[in-house]
């Protein structure tokens, strides 16, 4: 019978009997049972697939054959063969299972036994693998393969036992030291660190787990020694990483002590414990969700129960922490961050948003309670400066993660009912919390917040509270009005109903916190018309006065940072006015004060908004002259541009910002915590970067201050608009910068995908052009970069732009291809049959555009030099090839002419037949004319190329040398 492919072995194969080396063929025997005839074609098909190394299809064929087969002996063969496929695919658990089924049918099936031994060895079950190999060796004692396997497995088992015994002793000793209060401090610290290292190793983690180590670690967590607690938590984190079965078995035993430790930390050391516990909870969650680092024995996951119950349990613990008075502000932040990271879907294509709906049904009111807290009132939960903003962000992410209107309606109804339950005209404190909740929702899902504002009496209550004599009422009401007046319709209502009250509060109150909030409210209302110069809400000069006061507060370091950040909030609105932004960028002290405040991550959005306004990087609608005339005729409002919003003023403002160090500030903002740095904030930062990169002269400064590095994450994560803006900024930098300096090390490979994403017909021509320039620059650097560009599937898009009618796009794409053809993989694509790539390049050599000609001729010269097949193929793709080549060789531009002569030399060198074809054409006269010219240093490379062509023709005997007189 024909020999089949060998089964996988974990050691060098020695002399084996031929029947052991492959798939067992069926159908050759006259004694084949009738019941098996229906599956024989499938079995034969499986054998063919196996021999062709297509193990996936082979396994499918064997599986189909099993369903048709009724013969037990044949069934054993099919299981055995499928086990061989799984071994090849490194799916060792499935291989062991199939081999076991074959052995159940025939216990003396030596091939099945040997395959199971191999699979078990890969799964780390050395003792079981040894038993199977021992049975094989007993059946065939002279088989050297089996004897070698036994020796190797025996040695591995001995080594495993030695390590296991050693690890057991180490684990036991470490716990003895740690639990002994009389141990020396240095010894305990060393033991704690060693325990962490062991927990990160699979062997060590398993020994800790098997030898009652978890209960001992929990004992350490219960101690009052911060260092021991930290060591225990980090050890558990290492043990849980990538081990779903271990995490599931630990279950609830970890959650109670862990969440307790997140709650309680009043010292810096305890803050480290809280962070470590959060990392542990994140590790557990990643493991249960099948994310993060995963350890596999083969490609299968361990068999565990459904993880949804465990995930719900963790989620409920975190939600309970949000409203617990025993939880510190930092602990509450950690819980919110964990919910922000793990509850909403990361991929919108994933239809399962059950985690989000679970949180909405069981925890939405708890999140609303957090955003409704008023720090100045008694009984407030412990909060940090970030807590309520992080809770608003969570509300927004949950709302965005809903898939349909009924789900959004349920979310709205829960919010409305909860807020209504808090509104009580007889209890103003309770009503204040309701207004604060609306304010918090407005900072999250804004559309929902607007619907809540439409609830009966809410807006009126806000305005009425402004007139209250209690400072706390004024504080909450003013903040709510600020967040409520984002829409022009709401702002108009407040202008007509509450503007007088805000002015009154601003003038009369002595409380700086209320005063600055009232100012911000006035700032926001003053900018309600946006950039439209014709929709100014206040009298001429009023917004500049408000801005001056904001800058004064911003620069006053004696005021607390929380109050100063409201000044930034005010400027974020007022800088929509061109006079304000012009004055602001001139005030370097105010700019520096704003940049310094970015360490408070809650104002990132406000800072980014102010910078977007100063650089005019917001979207503007282009006015169609005909429609403007029509609007004027019908007496409709026409948006007006402020004189200082023209290009010249914007450029000056950008230069001032760069001088003030805006790039360094933006780079620091990008490094912020992912929960605080929302997708909207990322988009604003990307817009600013794009505006800063507009002038090529400034791009070196941007790179030097870390702008290139900061743009990469912005191009990968965020809103679609934000990613496009960041990618465009990267393209501008990549187009003219040295990639080794702009994106050092491996970072340059991360830039390729954002550039390729701009090669899309939905992007504008400038984005396409600058992306092509960037890719051209990259493709000229190294073969590894060229391979990365090809791997990102950019080649078809680049080819499409080579067909473009736009001269610059066609030129950029052709230049990029000129660099890419150096890659062997790209050359192979030109050689392959059934494509017009070579024809396109040849025809582009005949274009009138000199730059396109130069790039196309360069590509053709490299292709014909590297692949002789393309030389003959070039003469077949178009009848115009010879005319185009002659034009290149006579071109006025020496660079183009030189490339044409190199192409001619490549064709002549490829074969005598091609050389003869060229000699019989007018090309010989061209070569002779160029070659006979006097030596000239300026064009010597051209003359030498022509002479090389003539010399090669003489070598073939196609022409004779001229006798010189």
TACOR-V135200 format. One record per backbone hydrogen bond with DSSP energy under -0.5 kcal/mol. CO is the residue of the C=O (numbers start at 0). NH is the residue of the N-H. If there is no record, write none. Layout:
BEGIN
co:CO nh:NH
co:CO nh:NH
END
This chain:
BEGIN
co:16 nh:19
co:17 nh:20
co:18 nh:21
co:22 nh:24
co:28 nh:31
co:32 nh:35
co:33 nh:36
co:35 nh:38
co:35 nh:39
co:36 nh:39
co:36 nh:40
co:38 nh:42
co:39 nh:43
co:40 nh:44
co:41 nh:45
co:42 nh:46
co:43 nh:47
co:44 nh:48
co:45 nh:49
co:46 nh:50
co:47 nh:51
co:48 nh:53
co:49 nh:52
co:52 nh:54
co:53 nh:57
co:54 nh:58
co:55 nh:59
co:56 nh:60
co:57 nh:61
co:58 nh:62
co:59 nh:63
co:60 nh:64
co:61 nh:65
co:62 nh:66
co:63 nh:67
co:64 nh:68
co:69 nh:71
co:70 nh:74
co:71 nh:75
co:72 nh:76
co:73 nh:77
co:74 nh:78
co:75 nh:79
co:76 nh:80
co:77 nh:81
co:78 nh:82
co:79 nh:83
co:80 nh:84
co:81 nh:85
co:82 nh:86
co:83 nh:87
co:84 nh:88
co:85 nh:90
co:86 nh:89
co:89 nh:91
co:89 nh:298
co:90 nh:94
co:91 nh:95
co:92 nh:96
co:93 nh:97
co:94 nh:98
co:95 nh:99
co:96 nh:100
co:97 nh:101
co:98 nh:102
co:99 nh:103
co:100 nh:104
co:101 nh:105
co:105 nh:108
co:107 nh:109
co:108 nh:112
co:109 nh:113
co:110 nh:114
co:111 nh:115
co:112 nh:116
co:113 nh:117
co:114 nh:118
co:115 nh:119
co:116 nh:120
co:117 nh:121
co:118 nh:122
co:119 nh:124
co:120 nh:123
co:123 nh:125
co:124 nh:128
co:125 nh:129
co:126 nh:130
co:127 nh:131
co:128 nh:132
co:129 nh:133
co:130 nh:134
co:131 nh:135
co:132 nh:136
co:133 nh:137
co:134 nh:138
co:135 nh:139
co:137 nh:140
co:139 nh:142
co:141 nh:143
co:142 nh:146
co:143 nh:147
co:144 nh:148
co:145 nh:149
co:146 nh:150
co:147 nh:151
co:148 nh:152
co:149 nh:153
co:150 nh:154
co:151 nh:155
co:152 nh:156
co:153 nh:157
co:154 nh:158
co:155 nh:159
co:156 nh:160
co:157 nh:161
co:158 nh:162
co:159 nh:163
co:160 nh:164
co:161 nh:165
co:162 nh:166
co:163 nh:167
co:164 nh:168
co:165 nh:169
co:166 nh:170
co:167 nh:171
co:168 nh:172
co:169 nh:173
co:170 nh:174
co:171 nh:175
co:172 nh:176
co:173 nh:177
co:174 nh:178
co:175 nh:179
co:178 nh:180
co:179 nh:182
co:183 nh:187
co:184 nh:188
co:185 nh:189
co:186 nh:190
co:187 nh:191
co:188 nh:192
co:189 nh:193
co:190 nh:194
co:191 nh:195
co:192 nh:196
co:193 nh:197
co:194 nh:198
co:195 nh:199
co:196 nh:199
co:196 nh:200
co:197 nh:200
co:197 nh:204
co:200 nh:204
co:201 nh:205
co:202 nh:206
co:203 nh:207
co:204 nh:208
co:205 nh:209
co:206 nh:210
co:207 nh:212
co:208 nh:211
co:211 nh:215
co:212 nh:216
co:213 nh:217
co:214 nh:218
co:215 nh:219
co:216 nh:220
co:217 nh:221
co:218 nh:222
co:219 nh:222
co:223 nh:225
co:224 nh:228
co:225 nh:229
co:226 nh:230
co:227 nh:231
co:228 nh:232
co:229 nh:233
co:230 nh:234
co:231 nh:235
co:232 nh:236
co:233 nh:237
co:234 nh:238
co:235 nh:239
co:236 nh:240
co:239 nh:242
co:241 nh:243
co:241 nh:294
co:242 nh:246
co:243 nh:247
co:244 nh:248
co:245 nh:249
co:246 nh:250
co:249 nh:252
co:250 nh:253
co:250 nh:254
co:251 nh:255
co:253 nh:257
co:254 nh:258
co:255 nh:259
co:256 nh:260
co:257 nh:261
co:258 nh:262
co:259 nh:263
co:262 nh:264
co:262 nh:327
co:266 nh:270
co:267 nh:271
co:268 nh:272
co:269 nh:273
co:270 nh:274
co:271 nh:275
co:272 nh:276
co:273 nh:277
co:274 nh:278
co:275 nh:279
co:276 nh:280
co:277 nh:281
co:278 nh:282
co:279 nh:283
co:280 nh:284
co:281 nh:285
co:282 nh:286
co:283 nh:287
co:284 nh:288
co:285 nh:289
co:285 nh:290
co:286 nh:289
co:293 nh:295
co:295 nh:297
co:299 nh:296
co:301 nh:303
co:306 nh:310
co:307 nh:311
co:308 nh:312
co:309 nh:313
co:310 nh:314
co:311 nh:315
co:312 nh:316
co:313 nh:317
co:314 nh:318
co:315 nh:319
co:316 nh:320
co:317 nh:321
co:318 nh:322
co:319 nh:322
co:320 nh:323
co:323 nh:326
co:327 nh:331
co:328 nh:332
co:329 nh:333
co:330 nh:334
co:331 nh:335
co:332 nh:336
co:333 nh:337
co:334 nh:338
co:335 nh:339
co:336 nh:340
co:337 nh:341
co:338 nh:342
co:345 nh:347
co:346 nh:349
co:348 nh:350
co:350 nh:352
co:352 nh:356
co:353 nh:357
co:354 nh:358
co:355 nh:359
co:356 nh:360
co:357 nh:361
co:358 nh:362
co:358 nh:363
co:359 nh:363
co:362 nh:366
co:363 nh:367
co:364 nh:368
co:365 nh:369
co:366 nh:370
co:367 nh:371
co:369 nh:372
co:372 nh:374
co:373 nh:376
co:376 nh:379
co:383 nh:387
co:385 nh:389
co:386 nh:390
co:387 nh:391
co:388 nh:392
co:389 nh:393
co:390 nh:394
co:391 nh:395
co:392 nh:396
co:393 nh:397
co:394 nh:398
co:395 nh:399
co:396 nh:400
co:398 nh:401
co:403 nh:407
co:404 nh:408
co:405 nh:409
co:406 nh:410
co:407 nh:411
co:408 nh:412
co:409 nh:413
co:410 nh:414
co:411 nh:415
co:412 nh:416
co:413 nh:417
co:414 nh:418
co:415 nh:419
co:416 nh:420
co:417 nh:421
co:418 nh:421
co:418 nh:422
co:419 nh:422
co:421 nh:423
co:423 nh:426
co:426 nh:430
co:427 nh:431
co:428 nh:432
co:429 nh:433
co:430 nh:434
co:431 nh:435
co:432 nh:436
co:433 nh:437
co:434 nh:438
co:435 nh:439
co:436 nh:440
co:437 nh:441
co:438 nh:442
co:440 nh:443
co:443 nh:445
co:444 nh:448
co:445 nh:449
co:446 nh:450
co:447 nh:451
co:448 nh:452
co:449 nh:453
co:451 nh:454
co:452 nh:458
co:454 nh:457
co:456 nh:460
co:457 nh:461
co:458 nh:462
co:459 nh:463
co:460 nh:464
co:461 nh:465
co:462 nh:466
co:463 nh:466
co:464 nh:467
co:469 nh:473
co:470 nh:474
co:471 nh:475
co:472 nh:476
co:473 nh:477
co:474 nh:478
co:475 nh:479
co:476 nh:480
co:477 nh:481
co:478 nh:482
co:479 nh:483
co:480 nh:484
co:482 nh:485
co:483 nh:486
co:486 nh:490
co:487 nh:491
co:488 nh:492
co:489 nh:493
co:490 nh:494
co:491 nh:495
co:492 nh:496
co:493 nh:497
co:493 nh:498
co:497 nh:501
co:498 nh:502
co:499 nh:503
co:500 nh:504
co:501 nh:505
co:502 nh:506
co:503 nh:507
co:504 nh:508
co:509 nh:511
co:510 nh:514
co:511 nh:515
co:512 nh:516
co:513 nh:517
co:514 nh:518
co:515 nh:519
co:516 nh:520
co:517 nh:521
co:518 nh:522
co:519 nh:523
co:520 nh:524
co:521 nh:525
co:522 nh:526
co:524 nh:527
co:525 nh:536
co:526 nh:529
co:528 nh:531
co:530 nh:532
co:531 nh:534
co:532 nh:535
co:538 nh:541
co:540 nh:544
co:541 nh:545
co:542 nh:546
co:543 nh:547
co:544 nh:548
co:545 nh:549
co:546 nh:550
co:547 nh:551
co:548 nh:552
co:549 nh:553
co:550 nh:554
co:551 nh:555
co:552 nh:555
co:554 nh:556
co:555 nh:558
co:559 nh:562
co:559 nh:563
co:560 nh:564
co:562 nh:565
co:562 nh:566
co:563 nh:566
co:563 nh:567
co:564 nh:568
co:565 nh:569
co:566 nh:570
co:567 nh:571
co:568 nh:572
co:569 nh:572
co:569 nh:573
co:570 nh:574
co:572 nh:575
co:573 nh:576
co:576 nh:580
co:577 nh:581
co:578 nh:582
co:579 nh:583
co:580 nh:584
co:581 nh:585
co:582 nh:586
co:583 nh:586
co:585 nh:587
co:586 nh:590
co:587 nh:591
co:588 nh:592
co:589 nh:593
co:590 nh:594
co:591 nh:595
co:592 nh:596
co:594 nh:597
co:595 nh:598
co:596 nh:599
co:598 nh:600
co:599 nh:602
co:600 nh:603
co:602 nh:606
co:603 nh:607
co:604 nh:608
co:605 nh:609
co:606 nh:610
co:607 nh:611
co:608 nh:612
co:609 nh:613
co:610 nh:614
co:611 nh:616
co:612 nh:615
co:622 nh:624
co:623 nh:626
co:623 nh:627
co:624 nh:628
co:625 nh:629
co:626 nh:630
co:627 nh:631
co:628 nh:632
co:629 nh:633
co:630 nh:635
co:631 nh:634
co:639 nh:532
co:641 nh:644
co:642 nh:645
co:645 nh:648
co:645 nh:649
co:646 nh:650
co:647 nh:651
co:648 nh:652
co:649 nh:653
co:650 nh:654
co:651 nh:655
co:652 nh:656
co:653 nh:657
co:654 nh:658
co:655 nh:659
co:656 nh:660
co:656 nh:661
co:657 nh:660
co:660 nh:664
co:661 nh:665
co:662 nh:666
co:663 nh:667
co:664 nh:668
co:665 nh:669
co:666 nh:670
co:668 nh:671
co:672 nh:675
co:672 nh:676
co:675 nh:677
co:677 nh:681
co:678 nh:682
co:678 nh:718
co:679 nh:683
co:680 nh:684
co:681 nh:685
co:682 nh:686
co:683 nh:687
co:684 nh:688
co:685 nh:689
co:686 nh:690
co:687 nh:691
co:688 nh:692
co:690 nh:693
co:693 nh:695
co:694 nh:697
co:694 nh:698
co:695 nh:698
co:697 nh:701
co:698 nh:702
co:699 nh:703
co:700 nh:704
co:701 nh:706
co:702 nh:705
co:705 nh:709
co:706 nh:710
co:707 nh:711
co:708 nh:711
co:708 nh:712
co:709 nh:713
co:710 nh:714
co:711 nh:715
co:712 nh:715
co:712 nh:716
co:718 nh:722
co:719 nh:723
co:720 nh:724
co:721 nh:725
co:722 nh:726
co:723 nh:727
co:724 nh:728
co:725 nh:729
co:726 nh:730
co:727 nh:731
co:728 nh:732
co:729 nh:733
co:730 nh:734
co:731 nh:735
co:732 nh:735
co:732 nh:736
co:736 nh:738
co:737 nh:740
co:737 nh:741
co:738 nh:742
co:740 nh:743
co:742 nh:747
co:743 nh:746
co:744 nh:747
co:745 nh:748
co:745 nh:749
co:746 nh:749
co:746 nh:750
co:747 nh:750
co:747 nh:751
co:748 nh:752
co:749 nh:753
co:750 nh:754
co:751 nh:755
co:752 nh:756
co:753 nh:757
co:754 nh:757
co:755 nh:758
co:757 nh:759
co:759 nh:762
co:763 nh:767
co:764 nh:768
co:765 nh:769
co:766 nh:770
co:767 nh:771
co:768 nh:772
co:769 nh:773
co:770 nh:774
co:771 nh:775
co:772 nh:776
co:773 nh:777
co:774 nh:778
co:775 nh:779
co:777 nh:780
co:777 nh:781
co:781 nh:785
co:782 nh:786
co:783 nh:787
co:784 nh:788
co:785 nh:789
co:786 nh:790
co:787 nh:791
co:788 nh:793
co:789 nh:792
co:793 nh:797
co:794 nh:798
co:795 nh:799
co:796 nh:800
co:797 nh:801
co:798 nh:801
co:799 nh:802
co:800 nh:803
co:805 nh:809
co:806 nh:810
co:807 nh:811
co:808 nh:812
co:809 nh:813
co:810 nh:814
co:811 nh:815
co:812 nh:816
co:813 nh:817
co:814 nh:818
co:815 nh:819
co:816 nh:820
co:818 nh:821
co:819 nh:822
co:822 nh:826
co:823 nh:827
co:824 nh:828
co:825 nh:829
co:826 nh:830
co:827 nh:831
co:835 nh:839
co:836 nh:840
co:837 nh:841
co:838 nh:842
co:839 nh:843
co:840 nh:844
co:842 nh:845
co:843 nh:846
co:848 nh:852
co:849 nh:853
co:850 nh:854
co:851 nh:855
co:852 nh:856
co:853 nh:857
co:854 nh:858
co:855 nh:859
co:856 nh:860
co:857 nh:861
co:858 nh:862
co:859 nh:863
co:860 nh:864
co:861 nh:865
co:862 nh:866
co:865 nh:867
co:866 nh:869
co:866 nh:870
co:867 nh:870
co:867 nh:871
co:868 nh:872
co:869 nh:873
co:870 nh:874
co:871 nh:874
co:872 nh:875
co:872 nh:876
co:873 nh:877
co:877 nh:880
co:879 nh:883
co:880 nh:884
co:881 nh:885
co:882 nh:886
co:883 nh:887
co:884 nh:888
co:885 nh:889
co:886 nh:889
co:887 nh:890
co:891 nh:893
co:892 nh:896
co:893 nh:897
co:894 nh:898
co:895 nh:899
co:896 nh:900
co:897 nh:901
co:898 nh:902
co:899 nh:903
co:900 nh:904
co:901 nh:905
co:902 nh:906
co:903 nh:907
co:904 nh:908
co:905 nh:909
co:906 nh:910
co:910 nh:914
co:911 nh:915
co:912 nh:916
co:913 nh:917
co:914 nh:918
co:915 nh:919
co:917 nh:920
co:917 nh:923
co:920 nh:923
co:921 nh:925
co:922 nh:926
co:923 nh:927
co:924 nh:928
co:925 nh:929
co:926 nh:930
co:927 nh:931
co:929 nh:932
co:935 nh:938
co:935 nh:939
co:936 nh:939
co:938 nh:942
co:939 nh:943
co:940 nh:944
co:941 nh:945
co:942 nh:946
co:943 nh:947
co:944 nh:948
co:945 nh:949
co:946 nh:950
co:947 nh:951
co:948 nh:952
co:949 nh:953
co:950 nh:954
co:951 nh:955
co:952 nh:956
co:952 nh:957
co:952 nh:958
co:953 nh:956
co:961 nh:963
END
